[in-house]
Amino acid sequence: MPRLRPAPAWSIETWLNTPEPLSLDSLRGRIILLGSFQMLCPGCVQAGLPQLARAAALFPADQVAVIGLHTVFEHHAAQGETALRAFIHEYRLRFPIGIDLPGKPLPQTMAAYDLQGTPSLILIDRQGLLRAKRFGHVEDLWLGAQIGALLTEVPPPLATKTTVCTPEGCTL
């Protein structure tokens, strides 16, 4: 099994569909399904975004946070915030969507996760550990099985202080 690592922080320019900015820390305790997309990407429009919408409708929001990540790495002028807001409205996307901060050559969050393109899916467990990263469309059955497995995991116990006693006395 590969060594688990903490998911990189997100670099978000603007948040849409949420009253306040989101972060990995603010979502700790929930499984995070992060879907990277571009609104001009046919695979994103036909498969990736509808899959995120299905997941958001299926899983309880207090257990699974579904987040969209608009990662523009081409056709920048056509995919600005105003166009994205219209796109979100037209496609009735209800889950939170962050606009990735531009970077060179790739947007910052896209680069931090070493994504190959869009659509991409990222699964982060309740402790903030990166559990899966997939480029391209994945089957709903695979995604549901992965999320289901993460939902059944028992979080590690909180570190407890151990009392150590010596002839000089006891300490925590």
PLY file of the C-alpha trace (Angstrom):
ply
format ascii 1.0
element vertex 172
property float x
property float y
property float z
element edge 171
property int vertex1
property int vertex2
end_header
0.00 0.00 0.00
1.44 3.41 -0.91
2.34 5.74 1.94
-0.48 8.17 2.63
0.33 11.87 2.59
-1.59 14.95 3.59
-3.56 16.53 0.77
-2.01 19.81 -0.41
-3.80 23.03 0.55
-6.01 24.65 -2.10
-5.13 27.99 -3.70
-8.50 29.48 -4.56
-9.11 32.88 -6.14
-12.90 32.93 -5.61
-15.48 30.56 -4.12
-18.91 30.12 -5.72
-22.02 28.36 -4.34
-20.84 28.67 -0.75
-21.37 31.45 1.79
-17.78 31.29 3.02
-14.41 30.09 1.73
-13.68 26.39 2.23
-10.43 24.75 3.24
-9.18 21.29 4.05
-9.17 22.24 7.74
-12.76 23.50 7.64
-13.86 20.19 6.10
-11.83 17.93 8.42
-13.94 15.00 9.57
-15.66 14.68 6.19
-14.60 12.81 3.10
-13.82 15.25 0.29
-14.57 14.51 -3.35
-12.74 17.19 -5.33
-13.50 17.34 -9.04
-11.17 19.36 -11.26
-12.82 20.69 -14.43
-12.87 23.35 -17.13
-16.21 24.52 -18.47
-14.98 24.15 -22.07
-13.84 20.54 -21.53
-16.29 18.13 -23.23
-15.43 15.26 -20.85
-16.06 17.52 -17.88
-19.44 18.72 -19.17
-20.65 15.30 -20.35
-19.33 13.10 -17.55
-17.32 14.76 -14.77
-19.72 17.47 -13.61
-22.86 15.31 -13.81
-21.02 12.70 -11.72
-20.15 15.30 -9.07
-23.79 16.42 -9.02
-24.95 12.81 -8.57
-22.48 12.28 -5.72
-23.59 15.53 -4.04
-27.23 14.37 -4.24
-26.49 10.83 -3.05
-24.13 11.24 -0.10
-24.99 13.17 3.05
-23.26 16.57 3.00
-22.17 16.19 6.63
-20.26 13.03 5.64
-19.04 13.75 2.09
-18.14 17.22 0.81
-18.37 17.46 -2.97
-16.28 20.34 -4.30
-15.67 21.54 -7.85
-12.29 23.01 -8.80
-12.29 25.15 -11.94
-8.71 24.73 -13.19
-8.24 26.77 -16.35
-5.06 25.92 -18.24
-6.21 26.81 -21.76
-8.62 29.28 -23.42
-8.26 31.60 -20.44
-10.16 34.54 -21.95
-13.27 32.43 -22.56
-13.40 30.85 -19.08
-13.39 33.80 -16.70
-15.49 34.18 -13.58
-18.45 35.86 -15.32
-18.70 33.07 -17.88
-18.29 30.44 -15.14
-21.11 31.98 -13.09
-23.42 31.75 -16.14
-22.27 28.17 -16.78
-22.98 27.16 -13.16
-26.44 28.72 -13.40
-27.27 27.08 -16.75
-26.08 23.64 -15.65
-27.73 24.03 -12.22
-24.56 23.09 -10.32
-25.31 23.39 -6.61
-22.10 22.18 -4.96
-19.30 24.62 -3.96
-16.86 25.53 -6.73
-13.47 27.15 -6.24
-11.64 28.99 -9.02
-8.03 27.82 -8.95
-5.47 30.63 -8.71
-3.54 31.10 -11.95
0.03 29.87 -12.04
2.78 29.27 -14.56
2.28 27.11 -16.45
-0.61 25.46 -14.54
-3.10 26.79 -12.01
-1.70 26.54 -8.48
-3.91 23.83 -6.98
-3.71 21.79 -10.19
0.09 21.94 -9.95
0.10 21.11 -6.21
-1.87 17.92 -6.89
0.19 17.15 -10.02
-2.96 16.77 -12.13
-2.58 15.75 -15.76
-5.68 17.51 -17.05
-9.44 17.62 -16.73
-11.61 16.01 -15.63
-9.71 14.73 -12.60
-11.07 13.35 -9.33
-9.40 13.51 -5.94
-10.54 11.73 -2.79
-9.39 12.98 0.60
-10.21 11.05 3.76
-11.61 12.37 7.05
-8.10 13.06 8.38
-7.09 15.12 5.33
-5.01 12.39 3.69
-4.92 12.04 -0.09
-6.49 8.66 -0.86
-7.10 8.65 -4.63
-6.34 10.75 -7.68
-7.67 9.84 -11.13
-7.40 11.58 -14.49
-10.31 11.19 -16.90
-13.75 9.81 -16.32
-14.17 7.07 -13.72
-17.19 4.81 -13.46
-19.83 5.67 -10.88
-19.52 2.17 -9.41
-15.78 2.64 -8.78
-16.32 6.08 -7.23
-19.19 4.88 -5.05
-17.14 1.91 -3.83
-14.21 4.18 -2.94
-16.40 6.63 -1.05
-18.28 3.76 0.63
-15.00 2.24 1.83
-13.87 5.59 3.24
-17.21 6.03 4.99
-16.76 2.71 6.80
-13.24 3.46 8.03
-12.97 4.03 11.73
-10.88 7.13 12.41
-7.71 6.46 14.40
-8.16 7.02 18.12
-7.10 10.35 19.50
-3.68 10.29 21.10
-4.06 9.66 24.79
-1.66 10.80 27.43
0.05 8.02 29.29
0.91 8.36 32.93
4.47 7.34 33.69
5.31 6.65 37.29
8.83 6.50 38.72
10.04 6.51 42.30
10.27 10.32 42.02
6.60 10.68 41.11
4.10 10.38 38.25
4.00 12.49 35.10
1.86 12.64 32.00
0 1
1 2
2 3
3 4
4 5
5 6
6 7
7 8
8 9
9 10
10 11
11 12
12 13
13 14
14 15
15 16
16 17
17 18
18 19
19 20
20 21
21 22
22 23
23 24
24 25
25 26
26 27
27 28
28 29
29 30
30 31
31 32
32 33
33 34
34 35
35 36
36 37
37 38
38 39
39 40
40 41
41 42
42 43
43 44
44 45
45 46
46 47
47 48
48 49
49 50
50 51
51 52
52 53
53 54
54 55
55 56
56 57
57 58
58 59
59 60
60 61
61 62
62 63
63 64
64 65
65 66
66 67
67 68
68 69
69 70
70 71
71 72
72 73
73 74
74 75
75 76
76 77
77 78
78 79
79 80
80 81
81 82
82 83
83 84
84 85
85 86
86 87
87 88
88 89
89 90
90 91
91 92
92 93
93 94
94 95
95 96
96 97
97 98
98 99
99 100
100 101
101 102
102 103
103 104
104 105
105 106
106 107
107 108
108 109
109 110
110 111
111 112
112 113
113 114
114 115
115 116
116 117
117 118
118 119
119 120
120 121
121 122
122 123
123 124
124 125
125 126
126 127
127 128
128 129
129 130
130 131
131 132
132 133
133 134
134 135
135 136
136 137
137 138
138 139
139 140
140 141
141 142
142 143
143 144
144 145
145 146
146 147
147 148
148 149
149 150
150 151
151 152
152 153
153 154
154 155
155 156
156 157
157 158
158 159
159 160
160 161
161 162
162 163
163 164
164 165
165 166
166 167
167 168
168 169
169 170
170 171
